[in-house]
Amino acid sequence: MSAIPDPAVHEDEFSNLLIASPNYGGIISRNFKGTPNYNNVNNKYKVSPFGPDSIKTLVFREKRTKSILYHKKEKKYYFGFIDGLYSYTRDGVERQIKTKDNKPIIAVDMIENEDGSIWVATSQKGVFLINKNKIINHISTANGLSSNNCRRIKKGNIGLWVITQTGFDFYDWRSKRIKNAELSLCIKGITINDLTVDKKMVALATNQGIYYFSKSILNDINLPDFNFTQFLVNDKEVEINDDLLLDYNQNNINIKFNTIHYRSLGIYNYRYRLIGLDDKWYTLSSNAKNINFLALNPGTYKFQIHIKIGEKHTEIKEIDFEIKKPFWLQYWFITITVLALIALLYFVYRWAVIKTRKSEELKEQLALSQLTALRSQMNPHFIFNVLNAVQGLIYSNQKSKASDYLGKFSDLMRKILDSSDKSEVTIDKEFETIELYVLLEKARFDNDFEYNIIFPEGLDLSQYKIPSMIIQPFVENAIKHGLMHKQGLKHLEIKLERFDDMWCITIDDNGIGRKASEMINQKVKKHISFATKAIDHRVKLINKTSKIVIDIEVIDKKSYDGVSLGTRIKIYVPIIDE
């Protein structure tokens, strides 16, 4: 027995009336014979008078009701509300039936089968077959239904007739195949409201009257045969194969195709995309015979195309091709170029250091020449670290990071070269160099390294000088000996303060401390002030060869129970005006 879409009235076997209205769904009865136990549901559901003679309405839900069904075998009432499908037992137990993904079922029509299962037509999800409140079958456009927006269903001898928004279909439950009406019916804009079927004919009740058709109108859609005819590269035909490799300048592609079908099935179109350029699907009319792609960039591409007829489509056909990069963009050339540039920078740096050293030997005292030589000692080791880092980024195909890292390295080399022949530099320039150095060292760590550089407010640091490269060795020691071996978050703070006629530069780390570092670095017999002997010697040379005296204070930070919390270095430098 089938339900009638709203507004509708349906009688159960006890002469009670099920009602589906725009405002509610419920039962109208004089004595509620056979209906859900009145005493049990009186307080649960709304009961109100309906007309004369003590007729009452038992309202299950005050929602617009689109379909109703009395299930004879289960003795249940089914209501298709605007927000979901509900069933009610004779004791008034309510249950909502949902899809397997827990979405509501908007039922517009229902039919009970002899075995007790129920066909449920929906407004958005096709047709469900439900047995004992569980979905056991689902028919949709994925199976060949003309639309998931259904209007009515009718049960036949061997299958189910389904009226959809775009036409009508027949589902053969023996073969589980769907046959569709000719798509030309949909083009006319006919709205089908109901249908009836006899042995040979189908009668449709539509918004334009009654239409009669032979059952032969239903056929499996015969999808067109589709083939590629030509693949043109720069207007020259290229054979299509599985290994289609093109040069970088072979980047104007014209793909031609042809469609053959033996009878028109109405309007169809092509849908295509070029993965590698754009993953979005685009539509072409059935008159199209080719697609052009101009000035494609080097890369790997997959062209996909299929024909779409209504909700059906042909199998996707593909052409894979690759456009090679020009040699100057290929990895081997980039690797050689980067390595050559690094080598050039290194040799330029070495040449500059040698030239500076010779110039200092002619102009300054032996002590100042020794100071310049000491300044150069830290650079080769650091440069090789940078080379290894850049090489690692290249091998991991992180070209952008390698370029950025190399740019910072180039800036640092330029600043070092600018100050290599100067015994003093302005504070702002020195701290710019320090920050570049810390940034390059930071790249060697994971995301567990952070640093702060703090300046006093209100001072123009370009007006003051300090001895060049005096801070960097202590920063290097803090990173290499204090933080490199620390587990967890690593923090470095570099702070500049002014006390009367003295600068105080603090280098504070939360590393492992000097004692633990000495145990790890067993090749160094003795550490002086958490620095190398060369750093201590360099400070002594500066004090000897200049009019200022630099003082170094080393503080081992410890907790109350003696655990090392890192090291704090304080460098006291007399103020030198520009």
C-alpha positions as CSV (number, residue, x, y, z in Angstrom):
1,M,0.0,0.0,0.0
2,S,1.4,3.4,-1.0
3,A,1.4,6.7,0.8
4,I,0.0,9.8,-0.8
5,P,2.1,13.0,-0.7
6,D,0.9,15.9,1.5
7,P,-1.7,17.1,2.1
8,A,-3.0,13.6,2.4
9,V,-5.2,11.2,4.4
10,H,-4.6,7.5,4.7
11,E,-6.7,4.9,6.5
12,D,-5.3,2.0,8.5
13,E,-6.8,-1.4,9.1
14,F,-8.7,-0.1,12.2
15,S,-10.4,2.7,10.3
16,N,-8.3,5.3,11.9
17,L,-7.1,8.1,9.6
18,L,-3.4,9.0,9.2
19,I,-3.1,12.6,8.1
20,A,-0.2,14.4,6.5
21,S,-0.6,18.2,6.4
22,P,1.5,21.3,6.0
23,N,1.3,21.8,9.8
24,Y,1.6,18.4,11.4
25,G,1.4,14.6,11.0
26,G,-0.8,12.4,13.2
27,I,-3.9,10.3,13.5
28,I,-7.6,11.3,13.5
29,S,-10.0,8.9,15.3
30,R,-13.2,8.8,17.3
31,N,-12.0,6.1,19.8
32,F,-8.4,5.5,18.8
33,K,-9.1,1.8,18.2
34,G,-5.9,0.0,17.4
35,T,-3.8,3.1,17.5
36,P,-0.9,3.7,19.9
37,N,-2.1,3.0,23.4
38,Y,-4.0,6.2,24.2
39,N,-3.3,6.1,27.9
40,N,0.5,5.7,27.3
41,V,0.8,8.5,24.8
42,N,-1.8,10.9,26.1
43,N,0.9,12.8,28.1
44,K,3.6,12.4,25.4
45,Y,1.8,13.6,22.3
46,K,-0.6,16.5,21.8
47,V,-4.3,15.5,21.5
48,S,-6.8,18.0,20.3
49,P,-10.5,18.1,19.1
50,F,-11.1,17.7,15.4
51,G,-14.5,18.8,14.3
52,P,-17.8,17.6,15.8
53,D,-18.8,14.3,17.5
54,S,-15.8,14.1,19.8
55,I,-13.4,13.2,17.0
56,K,-9.9,13.8,18.2
57,T,-6.4,14.3,16.6
58,L,-3.3,12.6,18.0
59,V,-0.5,14.8,16.8
60,F,2.9,13.1,16.7
61,R,4.9,16.1,15.5
62,E,4.0,19.6,14.5
63,K,6.1,19.6,11.4
64,R,5.1,19.7,7.7
65,T,4.5,16.1,6.6
66,K,5.3,15.0,3.1
67,S,4.4,11.3,3.2
68,I,2.7,8.7,5.4
69,L,2.4,4.9,5.5
70,Y,0.8,2.4,7.8
71,H,2.9,-0.7,7.9
72,K,0.5,-3.7,8.1
73,K,3.1,-6.3,9.0
74,E,4.9,-4.3,11.7
75,K,1.7,-2.5,12.9
76,K,3.7,0.7,12.7
77,Y,3.0,4.2,11.5
78,Y,5.6,5.9,9.2
79,F,5.6,9.7,8.8
80,G,7.9,11.5,6.3
81,F,8.4,14.9,8.0
82,I,10.1,17.8,6.4
83,D,13.1,17.2,8.7
84,G,13.3,13.4,8.7
85,L,11.6,10.0,8.6
86,Y,10.0,8.7,11.8
87,S,8.2,5.5,12.8
88,Y,5.8,5.0,15.7
89,T,4.8,1.7,17.4
90,R,1.3,1.1,18.8
91,D,2.7,2.0,22.2
92,G,3.8,5.4,20.9
93,V,7.5,4.6,20.8
94,E,9.1,7.1,18.4
95,R,12.2,6.3,16.3
96,Q,14.0,8.4,13.6
97,I,15.4,6.4,10.7
98,K,18.7,7.9,9.3
99,T,21.2,7.1,6.6
100,K,24.3,5.2,7.3
101,D,26.2,8.5,7.6
102,N,23.6,9.6,10.2
103,K,21.9,12.1,8.0
104,P,18.0,12.6,8.0
105,I,15.9,11.0,5.3
106,I,13.4,13.4,3.7
107,A,10.8,10.9,2.5
108,V,8.3,12.1,-0.2
109,D,6.7,8.7,-0.9
110,M,6.7,5.2,0.6
111,I,5.6,1.7,-0.4
112,E,5.4,-1.5,1.6
113,N,6.6,-4.7,0.0
114,E,5.2,-8.2,0.7
115,D,8.2,-9.1,2.8
116,G,7.7,-6.1,5.1
117,S,10.5,-4.0,3.6
118,I,9.7,-0.4,2.6
119,W,10.7,1.5,-0.5
120,V,11.3,5.2,0.4
121,A,11.6,7.9,-2.2
122,T,13.5,11.0,-1.0
123,S,13.9,14.6,-2.2
124,Q,17.7,14.5,-2.3
125,K,19.2,11.1,-1.9
126,G,17.3,8.8,-4.4
127,V,15.5,5.7,-3.2
128,F,16.1,3.6,-0.1
129,L,15.0,0.1,0.7
130,I,14.4,-0.1,4.5
131,N,13.8,-3.3,6.5
132,K,13.3,-3.2,10.3
133,N,14.5,0.4,10.5
134,K,17.8,-0.4,8.6
135,I,18.8,0.6,5.1
136,I,19.4,-2.6,3.0
137,N,19.6,-1.0,-0.5
138,H,20.1,2.4,-2.0
139,I,19.4,3.5,-5.6
140,S,20.8,6.9,-6.7
141,T,22.5,8.6,-9.7
142,A,25.5,6.5,-8.9
143,N,23.5,3.4,-10.0
144,G,22.0,5.2,-13.1
145,L,19.0,7.0,-11.6
146,S,18.2,10.1,-13.7
147,S,18.1,12.3,-10.6
148,N,18.3,11.9,-6.8
149,N,15.4,14.3,-6.5
150,C,12.5,11.9,-6.5
151,R,8.7,12.7,-6.6
152,R,6.8,9.4,-6.6
153,I,7.4,5.7,-6.7
154,K,5.2,2.9,-8.0
155,K,5.7,-0.8,-7.5
156,G,5.5,-3.1,-10.6
157,N,5.7,-6.9,-11.0
158,I,9.5,-7.1,-11.4
159,G,10.7,-3.7,-10.4
160,L,10.1,-0.1,-9.2
161,W,8.9,2.9,-11.2
162,V,10.5,6.1,-10.0
163,I,9.4,9.7,-11.0
164,T,12.3,12.1,-10.6
165,Q,12.8,15.8,-11.2
166,T,14.2,15.2,-14.7
167,G,12.1,12.2,-15.9
168,F,11.1,8.7,-14.9
169,D,13.1,5.5,-14.5
170,F,12.5,1.8,-14.0
171,Y,14.5,-0.2,-11.5
172,D,14.6,-4.0,-12.2
173,W,15.2,-5.6,-8.8
174,R,16.1,-8.9,-10.4
175,S,19.0,-7.6,-12.5
176,K,19.5,-4.5,-10.3
177,R,19.7,-2.4,-13.5
178,I,18.0,1.0,-14.1
179,K,16.4,2.0,-17.4
180,N,15.8,5.6,-18.2
181,A,13.3,7.4,-20.4
182,E,14.6,9.3,-23.4
183,L,16.3,12.5,-22.3
184,S,14.4,14.5,-24.9
185,L,11.4,14.4,-22.5
186,C,13.4,16.4,-20.0
187,I,14.2,19.1,-22.5
188,K,10.6,20.0,-23.0
189,G,10.3,21.1,-19.4
190,I,7.6,18.6,-18.5
191,T,6.9,18.1,-14.8
192,I,5.7,14.5,-14.1
193,N,3.3,14.3,-11.1
194,D,2.2,10.7,-11.2
195,L,2.2,7.6,-13.4
196,T,0.3,4.4,-14.0
197,V,1.5,1.3,-15.9
198,D,-0.2,-1.6,-17.6
199,K,1.4,-4.5,-19.6
200,K,2.5,-2.3,-22.6
201,M,1.8,1.3,-21.9
202,V,2.9,4.0,-19.4
203,A,0.5,6.9,-18.6
204,L,2.0,10.1,-17.1
205,A,0.1,12.7,-15.3
206,T,2.0,16.0,-16.0
207,N,1.7,19.7,-15.7
208,Q,0.8,19.7,-19.4
209,G,-1.8,16.9,-19.3
210,I,-1.8,13.1,-19.7
211,Y,0.9,11.5,-21.9
212,Y,0.9,7.9,-23.1
213,F,4.1,6.0,-24.0
214,S,5.1,2.5,-24.9
215,K,7.3,0.8,-22.3
216,S,9.9,0.6,-25.0
217,I,10.7,4.3,-24.3
218,L,12.8,3.0,-21.4
219,N,16.3,2.0,-22.5
220,D,19.7,1.8,-21.1
221,I,21.5,5.0,-22.1
222,N,23.9,4.2,-24.9
223,L,26.8,6.4,-24.2
224,P,28.7,7.7,-27.2
225,D,32.0,6.3,-28.3
226,F,34.8,8.8,-27.7
227,N,38.4,8.8,-29.1
228,F,41.4,11.1,-29.4
229,T,42.2,11.9,-33.0
230,Q,45.4,14.1,-32.8
231,F,47.9,15.5,-30.3
232,L,49.5,18.6,-31.8
233,V,52.6,20.2,-30.3
234,N,53.4,23.6,-31.7
235,D,51.0,22.7,-34.6
236,K,52.9,19.5,-35.3
237,E,51.4,16.1,-34.7
238,V,53.0,13.9,-32.1
239,E,52.2,10.2,-31.5
240,I,50.3,9.6,-28.2
241,N,52.1,7.1,-26.0
242,D,52.7,6.3,-22.4
243,D,56.1,8.1,-22.3
244,L,55.3,11.5,-23.9
245,L,58.3,13.7,-23.1
246,L,58.5,17.2,-24.6
247,D,61.2,19.9,-24.6
248,Y,60.6,23.1,-22.6
249,N,59.8,25.1,-25.8
250,Q,57.3,22.5,-27.0
251,N,54.6,24.0,-24.8
252,N,51.7,24.8,-27.1
253,I,49.3,21.8,-27.0
254,N,46.3,21.2,-29.1
255,I,44.3,18.0,-28.4
256,K,41.7,16.9,-31.0
257,F,39.0,14.4,-30.4
258,N,35.9,12.9,-32.0
259,T,32.6,11.5,-30.7
260,I,30.6,8.8,-32.5
261,H,27.1,7.7,-31.5
262,Y,24.3,6.0,-33.4
263,R,21.3,7.8,-32.1
264,S,20.9,11.1,-30.4
265,L,20.2,11.0,-26.7
266,G,19.6,14.7,-26.3
267,I,22.0,17.3,-25.1
268,Y,25.4,16.2,-23.9
269,N,28.7,18.0,-23.2
270,Y,32.3,17.4,-22.5
271,R,34.0,17.8,-19.1
272,Y,37.8,18.2,-19.0
273,R,40.7,19.2,-16.8
274,L,44.5,19.4,-17.1
275,I,46.0,18.2,-13.8
276,G,49.2,20.1,-13.3
277,L,47.7,23.3,-14.5
278,D,44.3,23.3,-12.7
279,D,42.4,20.5,-11.0
280,K,39.0,22.1,-11.6
281,W,36.7,20.5,-14.2
282,Y,35.5,22.6,-17.1
283,T,32.7,22.1,-19.6
284,L,32.7,22.2,-23.4
285,S,29.6,22.0,-25.7
286,S,29.0,18.9,-27.8
287,N,30.1,20.9,-30.9
288,A,33.7,21.2,-29.6
289,K,36.3,19.2,-31.5
290,N,39.6,20.3,-29.8
291,I,41.1,22.0,-26.8
292,N,44.2,24.3,-26.8
293,F,46.7,24.9,-24.0
294,L,49.2,27.7,-24.8
295,A,52.5,28.5,-23.2
296,L,52.5,25.7,-20.6
297,N,55.2,25.9,-17.9
298,P,57.6,22.9,-17.5
299,G,56.0,20.2,-15.4
300,T,54.1,16.9,-15.4
301,Y,50.5,17.0,-16.8
302,K,47.6,14.6,-17.0
303,F,44.8,15.6,-19.4
304,Q,41.4,14.0,-18.6
305,I,38.1,14.3,-20.5
306,H,34.8,12.5,-20.5
307,I,31.2,13.0,-21.9
308,K,28.3,13.8,-19.6
309,I,24.7,13.0,-20.5
310,G,22.3,14.0,-17.7
311,E,23.7,12.3,-14.6
312,K,25.7,9.7,-16.6
313,H,29.1,10.1,-18.0
314,T,31.5,8.0,-20.1
315,E,34.8,6.6,-18.7
316,I,37.4,9.2,-18.3
317,K,40.1,9.1,-21.0
318,E,43.6,10.4,-20.2
319,I,46.8,11.6,-21.9
320,D,49.9,11.9,-19.7
321,F,52.8,14.1,-20.9
322,E,55.7,16.0,-19.4
323,I,57.4,19.2,-20.5
324,K,61.0,19.3,-19.5
325,K,62.6,22.2,-17.7
326,P,65.3,24.2,-19.6
327,F,68.8,23.2,-18.6
328,W,69.2,26.3,-16.5
329,L,66.3,25.3,-14.3
330,Q,67.3,21.7,-13.9
331,Y,68.7,20.4,-10.6
332,W,72.2,19.5,-11.9
333,F,72.7,23.0,-13.3
334,I,71.3,24.8,-10.2
335,T,73.5,22.6,-8.0
336,I,76.6,23.4,-10.0
337,T,75.7,27.1,-10.0
338,V,75.1,27.3,-6.3
339,L,78.3,25.4,-5.5
340,A,80.2,27.6,-7.9
341,L,78.8,30.7,-6.3
342,I,79.6,29.4,-2.8
343,A,83.1,28.6,-3.9
344,L,83.5,32.0,-5.5
345,L,82.3,33.7,-2.3
346,Y,84.7,31.6,-0.3
347,F,87.7,32.4,-2.5
348,V,86.7,36.1,-2.6
349,Y,86.5,36.1,1.1
350,R,89.9,34.4,1.4
351,W,91.4,36.8,-1.1
352,A,89.9,39.8,0.9
353,V,91.3,38.4,4.2
354,I,94.8,37.9,2.6
355,K,94.7,41.3,1.1
356,T,93.6,42.9,4.4
357,R,96.3,40.9,6.3
358,K,99.0,42.2,4.0
359,S,97.7,45.8,4.2
360,E,97.7,45.6,8.0
361,E,101.2,44.3,8.0
362,L,102.3,47.5,6.2
363,K,100.2,50.0,8.2
364,E,99.8,48.7,11.8
365,Q,101.7,47.2,14.6
366,L,102.3,43.5,14.9
367,A,99.7,43.2,17.6
368,L,97.0,44.7,15.3
369,S,98.1,42.3,12.5
370,Q,97.7,39.4,14.9
371,L,94.3,40.6,15.9
372,T,93.2,40.6,12.2
373,A,94.6,37.1,11.8
374,L,92.6,35.9,14.8
375,R,89.5,37.4,13.3
376,S,89.8,35.2,10.3
377,Q,90.2,32.0,12.2
378,M,86.5,31.5,12.9
379,N,85.4,31.9,9.3
380,P,86.5,28.7,7.5
381,H,84.7,26.4,10.0
382,F,81.5,28.5,9.8
383,I,81.6,28.7,6.0
384,F,81.9,24.9,5.8
385,N,78.9,24.6,8.0
386,V,76.9,26.9,5.7
387,L,78.1,24.9,2.7
388,N,76.9,21.7,4.3
389,A,73.5,23.3,5.1
390,V,73.0,24.6,1.6
391,Q,74.0,21.3,0.1
392,G,71.5,19.5,2.4
393,L,68.7,21.9,1.2
394,I,69.6,21.3,-2.4
395,Y,69.6,17.6,-2.0
396,S,66.2,17.8,-0.3
397,N,64.9,19.9,-3.2
398,Q,64.2,22.9,-1.0
399,K,65.5,25.4,-3.6
400,S,63.7,28.4,-2.1
401,K,65.1,27.8,1.3
402,A,68.6,27.2,-0.2
403,S,68.3,30.5,-2.0
404,D,67.2,32.4,1.1
405,Y,69.9,30.8,3.2
406,L,72.5,31.6,0.6
407,G,71.3,35.2,0.4
408,K,71.7,35.6,4.2
409,F,75.2,34.0,4.0
410,S,76.1,36.5,1.2
411,D,74.9,39.4,3.3
412,L,77.0,38.2,6.2
413,M,80.1,37.8,4.1
414,R,79.6,41.3,2.7
415,K,79.4,42.7,6.2
416,I,82.4,40.7,7.4
417,L,84.4,42.0,4.4
418,D,83.3,45.5,5.0
419,S,84.5,45.4,8.6
420,S,87.5,43.1,8.1
421,D,90.0,46.0,7.7
422,K,88.4,48.1,10.5
423,S,89.4,47.8,14.1
424,E,86.1,49.5,15.2
425,V,82.6,49.5,13.8
426,T,79.4,51.2,14.8
427,I,77.2,49.3,17.2
428,D,74.2,49.0,14.8
429,K,76.4,47.5,12.1
430,E,78.0,45.0,14.5
431,F,74.6,43.9,15.8
432,E,73.3,43.5,12.3
433,T,76.2,41.1,11.6
434,I,75.5,39.2,14.9
435,E,71.8,38.8,14.0
436,L,72.7,37.4,10.5
437,Y,75.1,35.0,12.1
438,V,72.6,33.8,14.7
439,L,69.9,33.4,11.9
440,L,72.3,31.2,9.9
441,E,73.2,29.1,13.0
442,K,69.5,28.8,13.9
443,A,68.9,27.0,10.6
444,R,71.0,24.1,11.9
445,F,68.6,23.5,14.8
446,D,65.0,22.2,14.7
447,N,62.2,24.5,15.9
448,D,63.5,24.4,19.5
449,F,65.9,27.3,19.2
450,E,64.9,30.9,19.9
451,Y,66.8,34.1,20.5
452,N,66.3,37.8,21.5
453,I,68.4,40.8,20.8
454,I,67.6,43.7,23.1
455,F,68.7,47.4,22.7
456,P,68.3,50.4,25.0
457,E,65.5,52.7,23.9
458,G,66.2,56.3,22.7
459,L,69.8,55.8,21.6
460,D,71.1,56.2,18.0
461,L,73.5,53.3,17.9
462,S,75.0,54.4,14.6
463,Q,76.8,57.2,16.6
464,Y,78.8,54.8,18.8
465,K,81.6,52.3,18.1
466,I,82.9,49.2,19.6
467,P,85.8,46.9,18.6
468,S,84.7,44.9,15.6
469,M,83.8,41.2,15.9
470,I,84.2,41.2,19.7
471,I,80.7,39.8,20.4
472,Q,80.5,37.0,17.8
473,P,83.0,34.6,19.3
474,F,81.1,34.5,22.6
475,V,77.8,34.1,20.7
476,E,79.4,31.2,18.8
477,N,80.6,29.6,22.0
478,A,77.1,30.0,23.6
479,I,75.5,28.2,20.6
480,K,78.2,25.5,19.9
481,H,79.2,24.6,23.5
482,G,76.1,25.7,25.5
483,L,73.0,25.1,23.4
484,M,74.0,22.5,20.8
485,H,74.0,19.7,23.4
486,K,70.9,20.9,25.4
487,Q,67.7,18.9,25.2
488,G,64.4,20.8,24.9
489,L,63.9,24.5,24.3
490,K,67.1,26.4,23.7
491,H,67.2,30.2,24.3
492,L,69.8,32.8,23.6
493,E,69.6,36.4,24.7
494,I,71.9,39.2,23.6
495,K,71.4,42.4,25.5
496,L,73.0,45.9,25.1
497,E,72.9,48.2,28.2
498,R,74.5,51.6,28.9
499,F,76.0,52.4,32.4
500,D,77.4,55.9,32.4
501,D,80.6,55.7,30.3
502,M,80.5,52.0,29.8
503,W,78.6,49.5,27.5
504,C,77.5,46.2,29.0
505,I,76.9,43.5,26.4
506,T,75.3,40.4,28.0
507,I,75.2,37.0,26.2
508,D,72.9,34.8,28.2
509,D,72.1,31.1,27.3
510,N,70.2,28.3,29.0
511,G,72.6,25.7,27.8
512,I,74.3,22.8,29.5
513,G,77.0,25.0,31.2
514,R,80.8,25.1,31.1
515,K,81.4,22.0,33.2
516,A,79.2,19.7,31.1
517,S,80.7,21.3,27.9
518,E,84.2,20.5,29.1
519,M,83.3,16.9,29.6
520,I,81.8,16.7,26.1
521,N,84.7,18.5,24.4
522,Q,87.5,16.3,25.8
523,K,90.0,17.5,23.1
524,V,90.1,20.9,24.8
525,K,92.3,20.5,27.8
526,K,91.2,23.7,29.6
527,H,88.4,26.2,29.0
528,I,89.0,29.8,30.1
529,S,85.9,31.9,30.8
530,F,83.7,29.5,28.7
531,A,85.7,30.6,25.6
532,T,88.7,29.4,23.6
533,K,92.3,30.5,24.4
534,A,92.2,32.5,21.1
535,I,89.3,34.6,22.4
536,D,91.1,35.4,25.6
537,H,94.2,36.2,23.7
538,R,92.3,38.4,21.3
539,V,90.8,40.5,24.2
540,K,94.3,40.9,25.6
541,L,95.6,42.1,22.2
542,I,92.7,44.7,22.0
543,N,93.6,45.9,25.4
544,K,97.2,46.2,24.5
545,T,96.8,47.9,21.0
546,S,94.0,50.3,21.8
547,K,93.2,53.1,24.3
548,I,90.3,51.1,25.8
549,V,90.2,48.2,28.2
550,I,87.6,45.5,27.7
551,D,86.6,43.5,30.8
552,I,85.0,40.0,30.6
553,E,82.8,38.6,33.3
554,V,81.6,34.9,33.2
555,I,78.7,33.8,35.4
556,D,77.8,30.1,35.8
557,K,74.0,30.1,36.4
558,K,72.8,27.5,38.8
559,S,69.6,26.6,40.6
560,Y,69.3,26.4,44.4
561,D,70.2,22.7,44.3
562,G,73.3,23.3,42.1
563,V,71.9,22.3,38.7
564,S,73.4,24.2,35.8
565,L,71.0,26.7,34.2
566,G,73.4,27.9,31.5
567,T,76.0,30.6,31.3
568,R,75.9,34.4,31.2
569,I,78.8,36.4,29.7
570,K,79.1,40.2,30.4
571,I,81.4,42.2,28.1
572,Y,82.2,45.7,29.5
573,V,83.4,48.1,26.7
574,P,84.1,51.8,27.2
575,I,81.9,54.1,25.1
576,I,83.5,55.3,21.9
577,D,81.7,58.1,20.1
578,E,81.5,58.2,16.3
